[in-house]
Amino acid sequence: MHDGETLMAAAERSGYRWPTVCGGLAECGTCAVRIVGAAPDGLPPPAAPEADRLATLPDRKLHPDAGFRLACQLRPAAVDGLVVHKKGVRPAR
């Protein structure tokens, strides 16, 4: 992962297709992931656009204690220990 790179950009650069509608603008919420395991250094808190979109996610309303983030906005300092769950991510053809 490159410095400042989003989770979605890193996945796409690595050859994966990540579902998105808005192209990474934090407008659709399609790229939302559930954080299963966090990096040892933790994750940066969501900025206002991401937090606003996360507040509208149906899955987050159903599972308020689950850690959801937008892959188009999440810029982890390190990926060691970071485990996410996202349906629809698959190798690009």
N, CA, C and O atoms as CSV, one atom per row, in Angstrom:
chain,resi,resn,atom,element,x,y,z
A,1,MET,N,N,0.853,-1.170,0.000
A,1,MET,CA,C,0.000,0.000,0.000
A,1,MET,C,C,0.904,1.240,0.000
A,1,MET,O,O,1.876,1.311,0.753
A,2,HIS,N,N,0.577,2.193,-0.836
A,2,HIS,CA,C,1.346,3.428,-0.919
A,2,HIS,C,C,0.858,4.422,0.132
A,2,HIS,O,O,-0.307,4.389,0.525
A,3,ASP,N,N,1.747,5.305,0.586
A,3,ASP,CA,C,1.363,6.330,1.552
A,3,ASP,C,C,0.185,7.148,1.027
A,3,ASP,O,O,0.205,7.620,-0.109
A,4,GLY,N,N,-0.824,7.308,1.850
A,4,GLY,CA,C,-1.974,8.114,1.483
A,4,GLY,C,C,-2.964,7.445,0.555
A,4,GLY,O,O,-3.962,8.057,0.173
A,5,GLU,N,N,-2.708,6.207,0.185
A,5,GLU,CA,C,-3.583,5.483,-0.743
A,5,GLU,C,C,-4.800,4.935,-0.005
A,5,GLU,O,O,-4.690,4.468,1.129
A,6,THR,N,N,-5.950,4.995,-0.649
A,6,THR,CA,C,-7.156,4.434,-0.048
A,6,THR,C,C,-7.149,2.916,-0.176
A,6,THR,O,O,-6.454,2.352,-1.021
A,7,LEU,N,N,-7.923,2.276,0.666
A,7,LEU,CA,C,-8.053,0.824,0.612
A,7,LEU,C,C,-8.558,0.386,-0.762
A,7,LEU,O,O,-8.057,-0.586,-1.328
A,8,MET,N,N,-9.542,1.094,-1.296
A,8,MET,CA,C,-10.104,0.748,-2.599
A,8,MET,C,C,-9.062,0.908,-3.708
A,8,MET,O,O,-8.960,0.047,-4.582
A,9,ALA,N,N,-8.296,1.983,-3.688
A,9,ALA,CA,C,-7.271,2.206,-4.717
A,9,ALA,C,C,-6.193,1.135,-4.646
A,9,ALA,O,O,-5.719,0.668,-5.681
A,10,ALA,N,N,-5.801,0.740,-3.438
A,10,ALA,CA,C,-4.786,-0.296,-3.272
A,10,ALA,C,C,-5.292,-1.637,-3.807
A,10,ALA,O,O,-4.544,-2.377,-4.446
A,11,ALA,N,N,-6.550,-1.940,-3.544
A,11,ALA,CA,C,-7.132,-3.189,-4.042
A,11,ALA,C,C,-7.191,-3.182,-5.567
A,11,ALA,O,O,-6.850,-4.176,-6.210
A,12,GLU,N,N,-7.620,-2.068,-6.142
A,12,GLU,CA,C,-7.698,-1.972,-7.597
A,12,GLU,C,C,-6.307,-2.052,-8.231
A,12,GLU,O,O,-6.126,-2.694,-9.266
A,13,ARG,N,N,-5.331,-1.397,-7.607
A,13,ARG,CA,C,-3.960,-1.456,-8.112
A,13,ARG,C,C,-3.404,-2.876,-8.035
A,13,ARG,O,O,-2.546,-3.260,-8.830
A,14,SER,N,N,-3.900,-3.649,-7.075
A,14,SER,CA,C,-3.458,-5.032,-6.900
A,14,SER,C,C,-4.237,-6.018,-7.771
A,14,SER,O,O,-4.027,-7.228,-7.685
A,15,GLY,N,N,-5.136,-5.497,-8.608
A,15,GLY,CA,C,-5.837,-6.350,-9.550
A,15,GLY,C,C,-7.224,-6.805,-9.129
A,15,GLY,O,O,-7.752,-7.778,-9.668
A,16,TYR,N,N,-7.815,-6.108,-8.169
A,16,TYR,CA,C,-9.167,-6.455,-7.729
A,16,TYR,C,C,-10.160,-5.393,-8.185
A,16,TYR,O,O,-9.840,-4.206,-8.253
A,17,ARG,N,N,-11.360,-5.844,-8.493
A,17,ARG,CA,C,-12.450,-4.938,-8.837
A,17,ARG,C,C,-13.235,-4.684,-7.574
A,17,ARG,O,O,-13.741,-5.621,-6.957
A,18,TRP,N,N,-13.345,-3.417,-7.179
A,18,TRP,CA,C,-14.050,-3.038,-5.957
A,18,TRP,C,C,-15.346,-2.346,-6.360
A,18,TRP,O,O,-15.311,-1.379,-7.121
A,19,PRO,N,N,-16.486,-2.820,-5.868
A,19,PRO,CA,C,-17.765,-2.198,-6.231
A,19,PRO,C,C,-17.817,-0.721,-5.822
A,19,PRO,O,O,-17.490,-0.366,-4.690
A,20,THR,N,N,-18.227,0.115,-6.748
A,20,THR,CA,C,-18.421,1.537,-6.481
A,20,THR,C,C,-19.399,2.094,-7.510
A,20,THR,O,O,-19.470,1.608,-8.639
A,21,VAL,N,N,-20.128,3.083,-7.125
A,21,VAL,CA,C,-21.026,3.779,-8.040
A,21,VAL,C,C,-20.532,5.206,-8.260
A,21,VAL,O,O,-20.574,5.721,-9.377
A,22,CYS,N,N,-20.063,5.840,-7.184
A,22,CYS,CA,C,-19.660,7.247,-7.267
A,22,CYS,C,C,-18.192,7.433,-7.632
A,22,CYS,O,O,-17.739,8.564,-7.808
A,23,GLY,N,N,-17.445,6.339,-7.747
A,23,GLY,CA,C,-16.045,6.440,-8.133
A,23,GLY,C,C,-15.125,6.940,-7.033
A,23,GLY,O,O,-14.055,7.476,-7.322
A,24,GLY,N,N,-15.516,6.778,-5.794
A,24,GLY,CA,C,-14.636,7.144,-4.685
A,24,GLY,C,C,-14.880,8.502,-4.072
A,24,GLY,O,O,-13.983,9.063,-3.443
A,25,LEU,N,N,-16.067,9.040,-4.238
A,25,LEU,CA,C,-16.376,10.374,-3.717
A,25,LEU,C,C,-17.138,10.358,-2.392
A,25,LEU,O,O,-17.568,11.410,-1.918
A,26,ALA,N,N,-17.310,9.184,-1.790
A,26,ALA,CA,C,-18.041,9.027,-0.517
A,26,ALA,C,C,-19.506,9.439,-0.643
A,26,ALA,O,O,-20.115,9.892,0.327
A,27,GLU,N,N,-20.065,9.282,-1.834
A,27,GLU,CA,C,-21.453,9.677,-2.059
A,27,GLU,C,C,-22.429,8.512,-2.084
A,27,GLU,O,O,-23.611,8.695,-1.794
A,28,CYS,N,N,-21.953,7.303,-2.428
A,28,CYS,CA,C,-22.900,6.199,-2.615
A,28,CYS,C,C,-22.896,5.176,-1.481
A,28,CYS,O,O,-23.939,4.594,-1.185
A,29,GLY,N,N,-21.772,4.946,-0.851
A,29,GLY,CA,C,-21.677,3.952,0.206
A,29,GLY,C,C,-21.521,2.528,-0.292
A,29,GLY,O,O,-21.452,1.600,0.515
A,30,THR,N,N,-21.463,2.333,-1.599
A,30,THR,CA,C,-21.349,0.999,-2.179
A,30,THR,C,C,-20.049,0.302,-1.774
A,30,THR,O,O,-20.012,-0.926,-1.700
A,31,CYS,N,N,-19.015,1.040,-1.520
A,31,CYS,CA,C,-17.710,0.462,-1.210
A,31,CYS,C,C,-17.534,0.146,0.278
A,31,CYS,O,O,-16.448,-0.263,0.688
A,32,ALA,N,N,-18.566,0.325,1.086
A,32,ALA,CA,C,-18.447,0.130,2.535
A,32,ALA,C,C,-17.964,-1.271,2.877
A,32,ALA,O,O,-18.401,-2.258,2.284
A,33,VAL,N,N,-17.056,-1.340,3.842
A,33,VAL,CA,C,-16.517,-2.605,4.326
A,33,VAL,C,C,-16.773,-2.706,5.825
A,33,VAL,O,O,-16.924,-1.708,6.529
A,34,ARG,N,N,-16.815,-3.958,6.281
A,34,ARG,CA,C,-16.889,-4.193,7.723
A,34,ARG,C,C,-15.477,-4.537,8.167
A,34,ARG,O,O,-14.854,-5.447,7.620
A,35,ILE,N,N,-14.975,-3.815,9.154
A,35,ILE,CA,C,-13.640,-4.066,9.678
A,35,ILE,C,C,-13.728,-5.283,10.600
A,35,ILE,O,O,-14.431,-5.258,11.610
A,36,VAL,N,N,-13.011,-6.340,10.243
A,36,VAL,CA,C,-13.011,-7.571,11.021
A,36,VAL,C,C,-11.843,-7.571,12.000
A,36,VAL,O,O,-11.981,-8.025,13.136
A,37,GLY,N,N,-10.699,-7.067,11.565
A,37,GLY,CA,C,-9.513,-6.956,12.407
A,37,GLY,C,C,-8.806,-5.662,12.078
A,37,GLY,O,O,-8.603,-5.344,10.906
A,38,ALA,N,N,-8.429,-4.914,13.092
A,38,ALA,CA,C,-7.791,-3.620,12.859
A,38,ALA,C,C,-6.275,-3.759,12.866
A,38,ALA,O,O,-5.725,-4.676,13.476
A,39,ALA,N,N,-5.622,-2.858,12.195
A,39,ALA,CA,C,-4.175,-2.793,12.203
A,39,ALA,C,C,-3.711,-2.451,13.622
A,39,ALA,O,O,-4.427,-1.767,14.353
A,40,PRO,N,N,-2.529,-2.915,14.017
A,40,PRO,CA,C,-2.053,-2.644,15.375
A,40,PRO,C,C,-2.029,-1.155,15.730
A,40,PRO,O,O,-2.278,-0.787,16.878
A,41,ASP,N,N,-1.733,-0.303,14.751
A,41,ASP,CA,C,-1.701,1.138,15.019
A,41,ASP,C,C,-3.085,1.755,14.991
A,41,ASP,O,O,-3.228,2.959,15.206
A,42,GLY,N,N,-4.111,0.951,14.729
A,42,GLY,CA,C,-5.463,1.479,14.641
A,42,GLY,C,C,-5.708,2.123,13.288
A,42,GLY,O,O,-4.847,2.121,12.409
A,43,LEU,N,N,-6.887,2.667,13.147
A,43,LEU,CA,C,-7.275,3.318,11.894
A,43,LEU,C,C,-7.576,4.774,12.165
A,43,LEU,O,O,-8.045,5.120,13.249
A,44,PRO,N,N,-7.312,5.633,11.193
A,44,PRO,CA,C,-7.666,7.035,11.387
A,44,PRO,C,C,-9.186,7.176,11.458
A,44,PRO,O,O,-9.908,6.413,10.816
A,45,PRO,N,N,-9.671,8.135,12.224
A,45,PRO,CA,C,-11.121,8.327,12.285
A,45,PRO,C,C,-11.655,8.813,10.941
A,45,PRO,O,O,-10.929,9.447,10.174
A,46,PRO,N,N,-12.920,8.519,10.657
A,46,PRO,CA,C,-13.487,8.996,9.385
A,46,PRO,C,C,-13.618,10.512,9.364
A,46,PRO,O,O,-13.987,11.134,10.359
A,47,ALA,N,N,-13.310,11.090,8.215
A,47,ALA,CA,C,-13.528,12.527,8.016
A,47,ALA,C,C,-15.027,12.753,7.826
A,47,ALA,O,O,-15.788,11.798,7.677
A,48,ALA,N,N,-15.442,14.005,7.831
A,48,ALA,CA,C,-16.867,14.357,7.781
A,48,ALA,C,C,-17.626,13.714,6.613
A,48,ALA,O,O,-18.698,13.155,6.843
A,49,PRO,N,N,-17.121,13.768,5.367
A,49,PRO,CA,C,-17.900,13.145,4.270
A,49,PRO,C,C,-18.125,11.653,4.485
A,49,PRO,O,O,-19.214,11.142,4.224
A,50,GLU,N,N,-17.092,10.953,4.961
A,50,GLU,CA,C,-17.234,9.519,5.211
A,50,GLU,C,C,-18.192,9.276,6.366
A,50,GLU,O,O,-19.062,8.411,6.269
A,51,ALA,N,N,-18.051,10.013,7.445
A,51,ALA,CA,C,-18.930,9.834,8.605
A,51,ALA,C,C,-20.390,10.091,8.235
A,51,ALA,O,O,-21.282,9.374,8.689
A,52,ASP,N,N,-20.632,11.104,7.419
A,52,ASP,CA,C,-22.005,11.405,6.989
A,52,ASP,C,C,-22.601,10.253,6.191
A,52,ASP,O,O,-23.755,9.879,6.404
A,53,ARG,N,N,-21.816,9.687,5.271
A,53,ARG,CA,C,-22.318,8.578,4.453
A,53,ARG,C,C,-22.485,7.319,5.299
A,53,ARG,O,O,-23.468,6.596,5.135
A,54,LEU,N,N,-21.554,7.049,6.190
A,54,LEU,CA,C,-21.661,5.872,7.057
A,54,LEU,C,C,-22.941,5.913,7.896
A,54,LEU,O,O,-23.545,4.873,8.157
A,55,ALA,N,N,-23.347,7.090,8.309
A,55,ALA,CA,C,-24.551,7.237,9.135
A,55,ALA,C,C,-25.818,6.817,8.402
A,55,ALA,O,O,-26.841,6.552,9.034
A,56,THR,N,N,-25.762,6.754,7.074
A,56,THR,CA,C,-26.951,6.405,6.287
A,56,THR,C,C,-26.965,4.948,5.828
A,56,THR,O,O,-27.939,4.511,5.216
A,57,LEU,N,N,-25.914,4.195,6.109
A,57,LEU,CA,C,-25.831,2.814,5.625
A,57,LEU,C,C,-26.829,1.914,6.343
A,57,LEU,O,O,-26.839,1.873,7.573
A,58,PRO,N,N,-27.667,1.195,5.604
A,58,PRO,CA,C,-28.615,0.273,6.240
A,58,PRO,C,C,-27.931,-0.789,7.100
A,58,PRO,O,O,-28.418,-1.096,8.189
A,59,ASP,N,N,-26.805,-1.363,6.635
A,59,ASP,CA,C,-26.106,-2.382,7.422
A,59,ASP,C,C,-25.607,-1.820,8.748
A,59,ASP,O,O,-25.618,-2.515,9.764
A,60,ARG,N,N,-25.176,-0.582,8.740
A,60,ARG,CA,C,-24.699,0.036,9.980
A,60,ARG,C,C,-25.847,0.262,10.954
A,60,ARG,O,O,-25.673,0.153,12.168
A,61,LYS,N,N,-27.007,0.574,10.422
A,61,LYS,CA,C,-28.175,0.753,11.288
A,61,LYS,C,C,-28.605,-0.582,11.891
A,61,LYS,O,O,-29.048,-0.634,13.039
A,62,LEU,N,N,-28.473,-1.671,11.109
A,62,LEU,CA,C,-28.828,-3.007,11.602
A,62,LEU,C,C,-27.788,-3.547,12.577
A,62,LEU,O,O,-28.127,-4.288,13.500
A,63,HIS,N,N,-26.525,-3.180,12.377
A,63,HIS,CA,C,-25.420,-3.684,13.194
A,63,HIS,C,C,-24.580,-2.505,13.682
A,63,HIS,O,O,-23.459,-2.318,13.208
A,64,PRO,N,N,-25.098,-1.705,14.621
A,64,PRO,CA,C,-24.400,-0.485,15.027
A,64,PRO,C,C,-23.043,-0.712,15.689
A,64,PRO,O,O,-22.208,0.193,15.702
A,65,ASP,N,N,-22.810,-1.908,16.242
A,65,ASP,CA,C,-21.534,-2.166,16.904
A,65,ASP,C,C,-20.458,-2.672,15.948
A,65,ASP,O,O,-19.287,-2.751,16.319
A,66,ALA,N,N,-20.842,-3.011,14.733
A,66,ALA,CA,C,-19.865,-3.469,13.738
A,66,ALA,C,C,-19.120,-2.251,13.191
A,66,ALA,O,O,-19.711,-1.188,13.006
A,67,GLY,N,N,-17.854,-2.408,12.941
A,67,GLY,CA,C,-17.046,-1.303,12.432
A,67,GLY,C,C,-17.117,-1.216,10.925
A,67,GLY,O,O,-16.515,-2.033,10.228
A,68,PHE,N,N,-17.834,-0.251,10.416
A,68,PHE,CA,C,-17.940,-0.049,8.975
A,68,PHE,C,C,-17.112,1.165,8.571
A,68,PHE,O,O,-17.037,2.154,9.300
A,69,ARG,N,N,-16.498,1.074,7.407
A,69,ARG,CA,C,-15.759,2.196,6.831
A,69,ARG,C,C,-15.972,2.182,5.323
A,69,ARG,O,O,-16.361,1.160,4.756
A,70,LEU,N,N,-15.722,3.300,4.683
A,70,LEU,CA,C,-15.780,3.385,3.225
A,70,LEU,C,C,-14.387,3.129,2.673
A,70,LEU,O,O,-13.439,3.833,3.022
A,71,ALA,N,N,-14.260,2.124,1.814
A,71,ALA,CA,C,-12.956,1.775,1.247
A,71,ALA,C,C,-12.400,2.906,0.384
A,71,ALA,O,O,-11.186,3.014,0.211
A,72,CYS,N,N,-13.272,3.738,-0.152
A,72,CYS,CA,C,-12.809,4.852,-0.992
A,72,CYS,C,C,-12.231,5.995,-0.166
A,72,CYS,O,O,-11.594,6.892,-0.719
A,73,GLN,N,N,-12.440,5.976,1.139
A,73,GLN,CA,C,-11.968,7.042,2.001
A,73,GLN,C,C,-10.931,6.574,3.019
A,73,GLN,O,O,-10.107,7.370,3.469
A,74,LEU,N,N,-10.962,5.309,3.382
A,74,LEU,CA,C,-10.072,4.779,4.412
A,74,LEU,C,C,-8.638,4.737,3.913
A,74,LEU,O,O,-8.330,4.080,2.918
A,75,ARG,N,N,-7.774,5.442,4.613
A,75,ARG,CA,C,-6.351,5.486,4.292
A,75,ARG,C,C,-5.564,4.992,5.511
A,75,ARG,O,O,-5.045,5.793,6.289
A,76,PRO,N,N,-5.479,3.659,5.672
A,76,PRO,CA,C,-4.773,3.139,6.844
A,76,PRO,C,C,-3.280,3.417,6.760
A,76,PRO,O,O,-2.691,3.393,5.680
A,77,ALA,N,N,-2.674,3.681,7.917
A,77,ALA,CA,C,-1.223,3.913,7.954
A,77,ALA,C,C,-0.481,2.620,7.650
A,77,ALA,O,O,0.608,2.646,7.076
A,78,ALA,N,N,-1.067,1.488,8.034
A,78,ALA,CA,C,-0.456,0.176,7.778
A,78,ALA,C,C,-1.568,-0.828,7.551
A,78,ALA,O,O,-2.680,-0.657,8.051
A,79,VAL,N,N,-1.273,-1.866,6.805
A,79,VAL,CA,C,-2.288,-2.887,6.534
A,79,VAL,C,C,-2.033,-4.180,7.291
A,79,VAL,O,O,-2.877,-5.076,7.282
A,80,ASP,N,N,-0.876,-4.294,7.951
A,80,ASP,CA,C,-0.596,-5.483,8.752
A,80,ASP,C,C,-1.670,-5.608,9.827
A,80,ASP,O,O,-1.855,-4.699,10.636
A,81,GLY,N,N,-2.376,-6.738,9.832
A,81,GLY,CA,C,-3.431,-6.965,10.818
A,81,GLY,C,C,-4.792,-6.440,10.403
A,81,GLY,O,O,-5.786,-6.726,11.069
A,82,LEU,N,N,-4.862,-5.677,9.318
A,82,LEU,CA,C,-6.145,-5.145,8.856
A,82,LEU,C,C,-6.873,-6.225,8.065
A,82,LEU,O,O,-6.360,-6.734,7.069
A,83,VAL,N,N,-8.070,-6.565,8.519
A,83,VAL,CA,C,-8.894,-7.561,7.845
A,83,VAL,C,C,-10.268,-6.947,7.638
A,83,VAL,O,O,-10.887,-6.455,8.582
A,84,VAL,N,N,-10.743,-6.978,6.394
A,84,VAL,CA,C,-12.049,-6.412,6.077
A,84,VAL,C,C,-12.910,-7.465,5.390
A,84,VAL,O,O,-12.402,-8.430,4.820
A,85,HIS,N,N,-14.215,-7.262,5.454
A,85,HIS,CA,C,-15.156,-8.138,4.752
A,85,HIS,C,C,-15.974,-7.275,3.805
A,85,HIS,O,O,-16.572,-6.276,4.205
A,86,LYS,N,N,-15.986,-7.684,2.542
A,86,LYS,CA,C,-16.750,-6.953,1.529
A,86,LYS,C,C,-17.215,-7.923,0.464
A,86,LYS,O,O,-16.404,-8.567,-0.201
A,87,LYS,N,N,-18.527,-8.026,0.305
A,87,LYS,CA,C,-19.069,-8.839,-0.791
A,87,LYS,C,C,-18.843,-8.116,-2.102
A,87,LYS,O,O,-18.902,-6.889,-2.171
A,88,GLY,N,N,-18.582,-8.900,-3.149
A,88,GLY,CA,C,-18.484,-8.329,-4.482
A,88,GLY,C,C,-17.089,-7.980,-4.938
A,88,GLY,O,O,-16.908,-7.644,-6.109
A,89,VAL,N,N,-16.081,-8.043,-4.064
A,89,VAL,CA,C,-14.716,-7.792,-4.486
A,89,VAL,C,C,-14.196,-9.059,-5.135
A,89,VAL,O,O,-14.290,-10.148,-4.569
A,90,ARG,N,N,-13.644,-8.903,-6.334
A,90,ARG,CA,C,-13.124,-10.075,-7.043
A,90,ARG,C,C,-12.006,-9.640,-7.983
A,90,ARG,O,O,-11.872,-8.460,-8.308
A,91,PRO,N,N,-11.210,-10.608,-8.410
A,91,PRO,CA,C,-10.137,-10.273,-9.336
A,91,PRO,C,C,-10.702,-9.638,-10.613
A,91,PRO,O,O,-11.714,-10.083,-11.153
A,92,ALA,N,N,-10.024,-8.597,-11.072
A,92,ALA,CA,C,-10.425,-7.961,-12.333
A,92,ALA,C,C,-10.072,-8.892,-13.481
A,92,ALA,O,O,-9.099,-9.643,-13.409
A,93,ARG,N,N,-10.850,-8.839,-14.516
A,93,ARG,CA,C,-10.589,-9.705,-15.675
A,93,ARG,C,C,-9.851,-8.964,-16.726
A,93,ARG,O,O,-9.542,-9.527,-17.777
